[in-house]
């Protein structure tokens, strides 16, 4: 069967390149993926793959039914792009200024479309069903949770979901896995510091919110290094500071906005409590006031170890053990596939896209990001063979 799949992948590879480059030229932000969604619909209809659900206008669920009843698995791809202006000079450079597929979601979508085409060709080999999850807004609003709430894992019920992400830290042909904890949870932290306005020449008459904010930032940077065990992982970074109205006025308000990344639920609760305590007490000690708010982001992504073993064996059989990389540590990035992994035993893995010899070395979210399209073959082969192995 592997040789048959490889043959089919080679046959459709020129079409995969065309699809990926078309999607790359017309990137769309989360919740606005109207053209992308229409293109996906066009291909699925062309291949006689039914679309069984539309969610929030741009998310799609396709269904491939096997020859006999059995369990149902899901395969997921995210379809949105990023607000980044592309600096590449390829023929397929983004035609939407300020928007770019800088995280490889065009490749993810292409891989799932290629997988859908081949599995549909081989549907008589399947004992069960494959649901195709084309998911909006991974980079922004979090489309996975919305899909699950809309019932994408039901009718028929999905037993497992597989997902992948392109990885510029791996060479083309390499596959990377994490057991257990794979990605962090996230929270947006907003701290509003309030003081009292005064003339800059007479600061004793005011309460300087900028000074207070500086002390808060310095104090909070000690939380990870002094409040957590060296064996625990967390990140607290502030990326926005806004305050003040003029150079000669003591500011009465500063807003700090940052991100908290944690792997453990207890650590997440603990650090949120300490951030609030330090911010409020520091402000009070200096005569001001702080209001701390948290906006929850994504869950931590936790892979099912048995599913990782299963897909890892597929990768070993296809590519050889030397091309399989087991990551010792999770990423403190976030990934909303976490909601699928929390709902059913799942596996999320990485496929290599780097090829220094061809100049493909840029990192994710970089304005020169691109990938060796040979990775499309690897991704499709992996997803097809994983589905076939689970359903035959």
TAURHU-V336017 format. One record per residue. N is the residue number from 1. RES is the residue in one small letter. PSI is psi in radians with two decimals (none if undefined). OMEGA is omega in whole degrees, -180 to 180 (none if undefined). D_LAST is the distance of its C-alpha to the last C-alpha in whole Angstrom. Layout:
n=N res=RES psi=PSI omega=OMEGA d_last=D_LAST
n=N res=RES psi=PSI omega=OMEGA d_last=D_LAST
This chain:
n=1 res=x psi=-0.64 omega=-179 d_last=11
n=2 res=x psi=-0.74 omega=-180 d_last=13
n=3 res=x psi=-0.66 omega=177 d_last=16
n=4 res=x psi=-0.74 omega=179 d_last=15
n=5 res=x psi=-0.77 omega=179 d_last=14
n=6 res=x psi=-0.68 omega=178 d_last=18
n=7 res=x psi=-0.77 omega=179 d_last=19
n=8 res=x psi=-0.69 omega=179 d_last=18
n=9 res=x psi=-0.77 omega=179 d_last=20
n=10 res=x psi=-0.66 omega=-179 d_last=23
n=11 res=x psi=-0.66 omega=-177 d_last=23
n=12 res=x psi=-0.03 omega=-176 d_last=23
n=13 res=x psi=-0.78 omega=177 d_last=25
n=14 res=x psi=-0.64 omega=178 d_last=28
n=15 res=x psi=-0.63 omega=178 d_last=27
n=16 res=x psi=-0.74 omega=179 d_last=26
n=17 res=x psi=-0.74 omega=178 d_last=29
n=18 res=x psi=-0.79 omega=-180 d_last=31
n=19 res=x psi=-0.85 omega=-177 d_last=29
n=20 res=x psi=-0.75 omega=-178 d_last=30
n=21 res=x psi=-0.59 omega=175 d_last=33
n=22 res=x psi=-0.83 omega=178 d_last=34
n=23 res=x psi=-0.65 omega=-179 d_last=33
n=24 res=x psi=-0.61 omega=-179 d_last=35
n=25 res=x psi=-0.41 omega=-176 d_last=38
n=26 res=x psi=1.09 omega=-178 d_last=37
n=27 res=x psi=2.63 omega=180 d_last=37
n=28 res=x psi=2.48 omega=-180 d_last=37
n=29 res=x psi=2.87 omega=-180 d_last=38
n=30 res=x psi=2.40 omega=-178 d_last=36
n=31 res=x psi=0.01 omega=179 d_last=36
n=32 res=x psi=0.36 omega=-172 d_last=38
n=33 res=x psi=0.91 omega=-172 d_last=34
n=34 res=x psi=-0.82 omega=178 d_last=35
n=35 res=x psi=-0.75 omega=180 d_last=35
n=36 res=x psi=-0.83 omega=180 d_last=32
n=37 res=x psi=-0.68 omega=179 d_last=30
n=38 res=x psi=-0.69 omega=178 d_last=32
n=39 res=x psi=-0.74 omega=177 d_last=30
n=40 res=x psi=-0.81 omega=179 d_last=27
n=41 res=x psi=-0.74 omega=-179 d_last=27
n=42 res=x psi=-0.77 omega=-180 d_last=29
n=43 res=x psi=-0.76 omega=-180 d_last=26
n=44 res=x psi=-0.73 omega=179 d_last=23
n=45 res=x psi=-0.72 omega=179 d_last=25
n=46 res=x psi=-0.63 omega=-178 d_last=26
n=47 res=x psi=0.13 omega=179 d_last=22
n=48 res=x psi=0.68 omega=174 d_last=22
n=49 res=x psi=2.03 omega=-175 d_last=20
n=50 res=x psi=2.47 omega=171 d_last=22
n=51 res=x psi=2.00 omega=-173 d_last=23
n=52 res=x psi=-0.17 omega=-178 d_last=23
n=53 res=x psi=2.43 omega=171 d_last=26
n=54 res=x psi=2.33 omega=-174 d_last=28
n=55 res=x psi=2.20 omega=-180 d_last=30
n=56 res=x psi=0.71 omega=173 d_last=33
n=57 res=x psi=-0.75 omega=-172 d_last=34
n=58 res=x psi=-0.29 omega=174 d_last=32
n=59 res=x psi=2.44 omega=-178 d_last=28
n=60 res=x psi=2.59 omega=173 d_last=25
n=61 res=x psi=2.05 omega=174 d_last=22
n=62 res=x psi=2.82 omega=-177 d_last=20
n=63 res=x psi=2.20 omega=173 d_last=17
n=64 res=x psi=2.10 omega=-178 d_last=14
n=65 res=x psi=2.31 omega=180 d_last=13
n=66 res=x psi=-3.13 omega=-175 d_last=10
n=67 res=x psi=-0.47 omega=179 d_last=10
n=68 res=x psi=2.78 omega=179 d_last=10
n=69 res=x psi=2.69 omega=178 d_last=11
n=70 res=x psi=-2.93 omega=-180 d_last=9
n=71 res=x psi=2.88 omega=179 d_last=10
n=72 res=x psi=2.30 omega=175 d_last=12
n=73 res=x psi=2.74 omega=178 d_last=12
n=74 res=x psi=2.52 omega=174 d_last=15
n=75 res=x psi=2.24 omega=-171 d_last=16
n=76 res=x psi=2.44 omega=171 d_last=20
n=77 res=x psi=2.44 omega=174 d_last=23
n=78 res=x psi=2.59 omega=-168 d_last=27
n=79 res=x psi=-0.04 omega=-173 d_last=29
n=80 res=x psi=2.90 omega=-180 d_last=32
n=81 res=x psi=-3.01 omega=-175 d_last=35
n=82 res=x psi=2.70 omega=177 d_last=38
n=83 res=x psi=1.21 omega=-179 d_last=42
n=84 res=x psi=2.39 omega=179 d_last=43
n=85 res=x psi=2.11 omega=-174 d_last=45
n=86 res=x psi=2.41 omega=-179 d_last=43
n=87 res=x psi=0.08 omega=178 d_last=45
n=88 res=x psi=2.86 omega=180 d_last=43
n=89 res=x psi=0.65 omega=179 d_last=45
n=90 res=x psi=2.93 omega=177 d_last=42
n=91 res=x psi=-0.36 omega=-176 d_last=41
n=92 res=x psi=0.45 omega=179 d_last=39
n=93 res=x psi=2.65 omega=-179 d_last=41
n=94 res=x psi=2.31 omega=176 d_last=41
n=95 res=x psi=0.07 omega=177 d_last=43
n=96 res=x psi=1.72 omega=-178 d_last=43
n=97 res=x psi=2.33 omega=177 d_last=46
n=98 res=x psi=0.03 omega=178 d_last=45
n=99 res=x psi=2.40 omega=-174 d_last=41
n=100 res=x psi=2.52 omega=170 d_last=39
n=101 res=x psi=1.34 omega=-177 d_last=35
n=102 res=x psi=0.09 omega=179 d_last=36
n=103 res=x psi=0.10 omega=174 d_last=33
n=104 res=x psi=0.26 omega=-180 d_last=30
n=105 res=x psi=-0.42 omega=173 d_last=29
n=106 res=x psi=-0.67 omega=177 d_last=29
n=107 res=x psi=-0.71 omega=179 d_last=27
n=108 res=x psi=-0.80 omega=-180 d_last=25
n=109 res=x psi=-0.75 omega=179 d_last=25
n=110 res=x psi=-0.75 omega=180 d_last=24
n=111 res=x psi=-0.73 omega=180 d_last=21
n=112 res=x psi=-0.64 omega=176 d_last=20
n=113 res=x psi=-0.77 omega=177 d_last=21
n=114 res=x psi=-0.70 omega=177 d_last=20
n=115 res=x psi=-0.75 omega=180 d_last=16
n=116 res=x psi=-0.77 omega=-179 d_last=16
n=117 res=x psi=-0.83 omega=-176 d_last=18
n=118 res=x psi=-0.74 omega=179 d_last=15
n=119 res=x psi=-0.60 omega=177 d_last=12
n=120 res=x psi=-0.65 omega=176 d_last=14
n=121 res=x psi=-0.55 omega=-176 d_last=15
n=122 res=x psi=0.34 omega=-173 d_last=11
n=123 res=x psi=-0.44 omega=179 d_last=10
n=124 res=x psi=-0.14 omega=175 d_last=10
n=125 res=x psi=-0.15 omega=-172 d_last=7
n=126 res=x psi=2.37 omega=170 d_last=5
n=127 res=x psi=1.44 omega=-176 d_last=5
n=128 res=x psi=-2.77 omega=-172 d_last=8
n=129 res=x psi=2.76 omega=173 d_last=11
n=130 res=x psi=2.17 omega=172 d_last=12
n=131 res=x psi=2.41 omega=-178 d_last=16
n=132 res=x psi=1.98 omega=-178 d_last=18
n=133 res=x psi=1.83 omega=173 d_last=21
n=134 res=x psi=1.83 omega=-166 d_last=24
n=135 res=x psi=2.30 omega=178 d_last=26
n=136 res=x psi=2.85 omega=159 d_last=30
n=137 res=x psi=0.68 omega=176 d_last=33
n=138 res=x psi=-0.59 omega=-175 d_last=31
n=139 res=x psi=-0.12 omega=-173 d_last=35
n=140 res=x psi=-1.49 omega=-171 d_last=37
n=141 res=x psi=-0.23 omega=180 d_last=36
n=142 res=x psi=1.38 omega=-174 d_last=33
n=143 res=x psi=-0.34 omega=-177 d_last=30
n=144 res=x psi=-0.82 omega=-179 d_last=27
n=145 res=x psi=-0.71 omega=180 d_last=30
n=146 res=x psi=-0.67 omega=179 d_last=31
n=147 res=x psi=-0.75 omega=-179 d_last=27
n=148 res=x psi=-0.75 omega=178 d_last=26
n=149 res=x psi=-0.51 omega=179 d_last=29
n=150 res=x psi=-0.06 omega=174 d_last=29
n=151 res=x psi=0.39 omega=-178 d_last=26
n=152 res=x psi=-0.37 omega=180 d_last=23
n=153 res=x psi=0.10 omega=-178 d_last=21
n=154 res=x psi=2.82 omega=170 d_last=21
n=155 res=x psi=1.20 omega=-1 d_last=21
n=156 res=x psi=2.73 omega=-178 d_last=18
n=157 res=x psi=2.36 omega=-178 d_last=18
n=158 res=x psi=2.28 omega=-179 d_last=16
n=159 res=x psi=-0.63 omega=-177 d_last=15
n=160 res=x psi=2.67 omega=174 d_last=15
n=161 res=x psi=2.39 omega=176 d_last=16
n=162 res=x psi=2.40 omega=177 d_last=16
n=163 res=x psi=2.81 omega=179 d_last=20
n=164 res=x psi=2.85 omega=177 d_last=22
n=165 res=x psi=2.39 omega=175 d_last=25
n=166 res=x psi=2.56 omega=-175 d_last=27
n=167 res=x psi=1.95 omega=179 d_last=30
n=168 res=x psi=-0.09 omega=176 d_last=33
n=169 res=x psi=-0.06 omega=178 d_last=33
n=170 res=x psi=2.50 omega=177 d_last=30
n=171 res=x psi=2.69 omega=176 d_last=31
n=172 res=x psi=2.29 omega=-178 d_last=28
n=173 res=x psi=-0.19 omega=176 d_last=25
n=174 res=x psi=2.58 omega=176 d_last=26
n=175 res=x psi=2.34 omega=-178 d_last=23
n=176 res=x psi=2.42 omega=-180 d_last=25
n=177 res=x psi=2.59 omega=167 d_last=24
n=178 res=x psi=2.36 omega=169 d_last=26
n=179 res=x psi=2.49 omega=176 d_last=25
n=180 res=x psi=-2.26 omega=-179 d_last=26
n=181 res=x psi=2.16 omega=-177 d_last=29
n=182 res=x psi=-0.73 omega=178 d_last=28
n=183 res=x psi=2.78 omega=-176 d_last=31
n=184 res=x psi=2.88 omega=165 d_last=34
n=185 res=x psi=2.86 omega=-178 d_last=35
n=186 res=x psi=2.61 omega=172 d_last=38
n=187 res=x psi=2.37 omega=171 d_last=41
n=188 res=x psi=2.22 omega=-178 d_last=44
n=189 res=x psi=2.18 omega=176 d_last=47
n=190 res=x psi=2.19 omega=180 d_last=51
n=191 res=x psi=2.01 omega=175 d_last=54
n=192 res=x psi=2.04 omega=-179 d_last=57
n=193 res=x psi=2.21 omega=-178 d_last=60
n=194 res=x psi=2.34 omega=176 d_last=63
n=195 res=x psi=-2.43 omega=180 d_last=67
n=196 res=x psi=2.26 omega=-177 d_last=70
n=197 res=x psi=2.52 omega=178 d_last=72
n=198 res=x psi=2.94 omega=176 d_last=75
n=199 res=x psi=2.42 omega=-178 d_last=77
n=200 res=x psi=-0.40 omega=179 d_last=75
n=201 res=x psi=-0.25 omega=-178 d_last=79
n=202 res=x psi=1.11 omega=-173 d_last=79
n=203 res=x psi=-0.36 omega=-180 d_last=76
n=204 res=x psi=-0.29 omega=-180 d_last=78
n=205 res=x psi=-0.07 omega=-178 d_last=78
n=206 res=x psi=-3.08 omega=174 d_last=74
n=207 res=x psi=1.98 omega=-169 d_last=71
n=208 res=x psi=1.82 omega=-179 d_last=68
n=209 res=x psi=-0.47 omega=178 d_last=65
n=210 res=x psi=-0.76 omega=177 d_last=64
n=211 res=x psi=-0.78 omega=179 d_last=65
n=212 res=x psi=-0.78 omega=-179 d_last=64
n=213 res=x psi=-0.67 omega=178 d_last=60
n=214 res=x psi=-0.75 omega=178 d_last=61
n=215 res=x psi=-0.65 omega=179 d_last=61
n=216 res=x psi=-0.82 omega=-180 d_last=58
n=217 res=x psi=-0.80 omega=-180 d_last=56
n=218 res=x psi=-0.76 omega=-179 d_last=58
n=219 res=x psi=-0.71 omega=-177 d_last=57
n=220 res=x psi=-0.46 omega=179 d_last=54
n=221 res=x psi=-0.22 omega=178 d_last=53
n=222 res=x psi=-0.13 omega=-175 d_last=53
n=223 res=x psi=-0.84 omega=-177 d_last=51
n=224 res=x psi=-0.73 omega=-175 d_last=48
n=225 res=x psi=-0.42 omega=-174 d_last=50
n=226 res=x psi=-0.23 omega=179 d_last=52
n=227 res=x psi=-0.25 omega=179 d_last=51
n=228 res=x psi=2.67 omega=173 d_last=47
n=229 res=x psi=2.56 omega=176 d_last=46
n=230 res=x psi=-0.29 omega=-179 d_last=46
n=231 res=x psi=0.00 omega=176 d_last=42
n=232 res=x psi=2.65 omega=-178 d_last=41
n=233 res=x psi=2.36 omega=175 d_last=40
n=234 res=x psi=2.75 omega=176 d_last=42
n=235 res=x psi=2.35 omega=172 d_last=43
n=236 res=x psi=1.99 omega=-178 d_last=46
n=237 res=x psi=2.36 omega=176 d_last=47
n=238 res=x psi=2.18 omega=-178 d_last=50
n=239 res=x psi=-0.15 omega=-180 d_last=49
n=240 res=x psi=2.34 omega=170 d_last=52
n=241 res=x psi=2.12 omega=180 d_last=56
n=242 res=x psi=2.22 omega=179 d_last=58
n=243 res=x psi=2.83 omega=178 d_last=61
n=244 res=x psi=2.70 omega=-179 d_last=65
n=245 res=x psi=-0.39 omega=180 d_last=67
n=246 res=x psi=2.77 omega=-176 d_last=70
n=247 res=x psi=-0.46 omega=-175 d_last=71
n=248 res=x psi=0.42 omega=177 d_last=74
n=249 res=x psi=2.22 omega=174 d_last=72
n=250 res=x psi=2.15 omega=-173 d_last=71
n=251 res=x psi=2.45 omega=178 d_last=68
n=252 res=x psi=-0.11 omega=-178 d_last=67
n=253 res=x psi=2.31 omega=173 d_last=63
n=254 res=x psi=2.41 omega=175 d_last=60
n=255 res=x psi=2.23 omega=175 d_last=57
n=256 res=x psi=2.36 omega=178 d_last=54
n=257 res=x psi=2.26 omega=-178 d_last=50
n=258 res=x psi=-3.05 omega=180 d_last=48
n=259 res=x psi=2.42 omega=176 d_last=44
n=260 res=x psi=2.21 omega=178 d_last=43
n=261 res=x psi=2.22 omega=-180 d_last=40
n=262 res=x psi=2.76 omega=179 d_last=39
n=263 res=x psi=-0.46 omega=-174 d_last=36
n=264 res=x psi=2.43 omega=-178 d_last=37
n=265 res=x psi=-0.74 omega=-180 d_last=38
n=266 res=x psi=-0.69 omega=178 d_last=41
n=267 res=x psi=-0.68 omega=179 d_last=42
n=268 res=x psi=-0.83 omega=179 d_last=41
n=269 res=x psi=-0.77 omega=-178 d_last=44
n=270 res=x psi=-0.83 omega=-177 d_last=46
n=271 res=x psi=-0.62 omega=177 d_last=47
n=272 res=x psi=-0.70 omega=178 d_last=47
n=273 res=x psi=-0.76 omega=-178 d_last=50
n=274 res=x psi=-0.64 omega=177 d_last=52
n=275 res=x psi=-0.76 omega=-180 d_last=51
n=276 res=x psi=-0.76 omega=-179 d_last=53
n=277 res=x psi=-0.86 omega=-177 d_last=56
n=278 res=x psi=-0.78 omega=-177 d_last=57
n=279 res=x psi=-0.81 omega=-178 d_last=57
n=280 res=x psi=-0.76 omega=-178 d_last=59
n=281 res=x psi=-0.67 omega=178 d_last=61
n=282 res=x psi=-0.77 omega=179 d_last=62
n=283 res=x psi=-0.77 omega=-179 d_last=63
n=284 res=x psi=-0.72 omega=-180 d_last=65
n=285 res=x psi=-0.47 omega=-178 d_last=67
n=286 res=x psi=0.22 omega=174 d_last=68
n=287 res=x psi=0.07 omega=-178 d_last=69
n=288 res=x psi=-2.80 omega=-178 d_last=66
n=289 res=x psi=2.55 omega=177 d_last=63
n=290 res=x psi=2.42 omega=174 d_last=59
n=291 res=x psi=2.13 omega=-175 d_last=57
n=292 res=x psi=2.27 omega=176 d_last=53
n=293 res=x psi=2.60 omega=179 d_last=50
n=294 res=x psi=2.30 omega=174 d_last=46
n=295 res=x psi=1.91 omega=-178 d_last=44
n=296 res=x psi=2.40 omega=174 d_last=40
n=297 res=x psi=-2.24 omega=-177 d_last=38
n=298 res=x psi=2.80 omega=171 d_last=34
n=299 res=x psi=2.84 omega=169 d_last=32
n=300 res=x psi=2.42 omega=179 d_last=32
n=301 res=x psi=2.11 omega=-180 d_last=28
n=302 res=x psi=1.97 omega=177 d_last=26
n=303 res=x psi=2.59 omega=172 d_last=23
n=304 res=x psi=2.15 omega=-173 d_last=21
n=305 res=x psi=-0.66 omega=179 d_last=21
n=306 res=x psi=-0.68 omega=178 d_last=18
n=307 res=x psi=-0.64 omega=176 d_last=16
n=308 res=x psi=-0.77 omega=177 d_last=19
n=309 res=x psi=-0.74 omega=-176 d_last=18
n=310 res=x psi=-0.89 omega=-177 d_last=14
n=311 res=x psi=-0.59 omega=177 d_last=15
n=312 res=x psi=-0.71 omega=179 d_last=18
n=313 res=x psi=-0.65 omega=176 d_last=16
n=314 res=x psi=-0.81 omega=180 d_last=14
n=315 res=x psi=-0.71 omega=179 d_last=17
n=316 res=x psi=-0.75 omega=-179 d_last=19
n=317 res=x psi=-0.64 omega=-176 d_last=17
n=318 res=x psi=-0.79 omega=-169 d_last=17
n=319 res=x psi=-0.34 omega=-175 d_last=21
n=320 res=x psi=2.59 omega=-176 d_last=22
n=321 res=x psi=-0.45 omega=-178 d_last=24
n=322 res=x psi=-0.27 omega=180 d_last=27
n=323 res=x psi=0.04 omega=-180 d_last=25
n=324 res=x psi=2.14 omega=-177 d_last=24
n=325 res=x psi=2.19 omega=176 d_last=27
n=326 res=x psi=2.02 omega=-179 d_last=27
n=327 res=x psi=2.26 omega=-180 d_last=29
n=328 res=x psi=-0.51 omega=-173 d_last=32
n=329 res=x psi=2.54 omega=176 d_last=33
n=330 res=x psi=2.88 omega=175 d_last=32
n=331 res=x psi=2.54 omega=173 d_last=33
n=332 res=x psi=0.19 omega=166 d_last=36
n=333 res=x psi=3.06 omega=-180 d_last=35
n=334 res=x psi=2.77 omega=-177 d_last=33
n=335 res=x psi=2.12 omega=-173 d_last=30
n=336 res=x psi=0.09 omega=164 d_last=29
n=337 res=x psi=-0.30 omega=179 d_last=25
n=338 res=x psi=-0.56 omega=-178 d_last=27
n=339 res=x psi=-0.62 omega=173 d_last=27
n=340 res=x psi=-0.76 omega=-179 d_last=23
n=341 res=x psi=-0.49 omega=178 d_last=23
n=342 res=x psi=-0.41 omega=-176 d_last=25
n=343 res=x psi=-0.69 omega=-179 d_last=24
n=344 res=x psi=2.71 omega=177 d_last=20
n=345 res=x psi=2.13 omega=-170 d_last=19
n=346 res=x psi=2.94 omega=176 d_last=18
n=347 res=x psi=2.22 omega=176 d_last=19
n=348 res=x psi=2.19 omega=-175 d_last=21
n=349 res=x psi=3.02 omega=-176 d_last=22
n=350 res=x psi=2.51 omega=175 d_last=24
n=351 res=x psi=2.38 omega=-178 d_last=24
n=352 res=x psi=2.48 omega=179 d_last=27
n=353 res=x psi=-0.07 omega=-175 d_last=30
n=354 res=x psi=2.50 omega=174 d_last=33
n=355 res=x psi=1.53 omega=-177 d_last=35
n=356 res=x psi=-0.56 omega=180 d_last=38
n=357 res=x psi=-0.46 omega=178 d_last=39
n=358 res=x psi=0.00 omega=178 d_last=38
n=359 res=x psi=0.22 omega=180 d_last=40
n=360 res=x psi=1.60 omega=-176 d_last=37
n=361 res=x psi=-0.10 omega=-175 d_last=38
n=362 res=x psi=2.65 omega=-179 d_last=39
n=363 res=x psi=2.95 omega=177 d_last=37
n=364 res=x psi=2.53 omega=178 d_last=36
n=365 res=x psi=0.29 omega=176 d_last=38
n=366 res=x psi=2.55 omega=-175 d_last=41
n=367 res=x psi=-0.07 omega=174 d_last=42
n=368 res=x psi=0.28 omega=-178 d_last=41
n=369 res=x psi=2.36 omega=172 d_last=38
n=370 res=x psi=3.07 omega=-175 d_last=36
n=371 res=x psi=2.71 omega=174 d_last=33
n=372 res=x psi=2.03 omega=-174 d_last=32
n=373 res=x psi=-0.13 omega=171 d_last=29
n=374 res=x psi=-0.41 omega=178 d_last=27
n=375 res=x psi=-0.44 omega=178 d_last=26
n=376 res=x psi=-0.69 omega=178 d_last=24
n=377 res=x psi=-0.77 omega=-179 d_last=22
n=378 res=x psi=-0.81 omega=-178 d_last=21
n=379 res=x psi=-0.79 omega=180 d_last=20
n=380 res=x psi=-0.79 omega=-180 d_last=18
n=381 res=x psi=-0.75 omega=179 d_last=16
n=382 res=x psi=-0.83 omega=-177 d_last=15
n=383 res=x psi=-0.71 omega=179 d_last=14
n=384 res=x psi=-0.85 omega=-177 d_last=12
n=385 res=x psi=-0.58 omega=177 d_last=10
n=386 res=x psi=-0.75 omega=179 d_last=10
n=387 res=x psi=-0.80 omega=180 d_last=8
n=388 res=x psi=-0.71 omega=-179 d_last=6
n=389 res=x psi=-0.62 omega=-180 d_last=6
n=390 res=x psi=-0.45 omega=-170 d_last=6
n=391 res=x psi=0.28 omega=177 d_last=4
n=392 res=x psi=none omega=none d_last=0
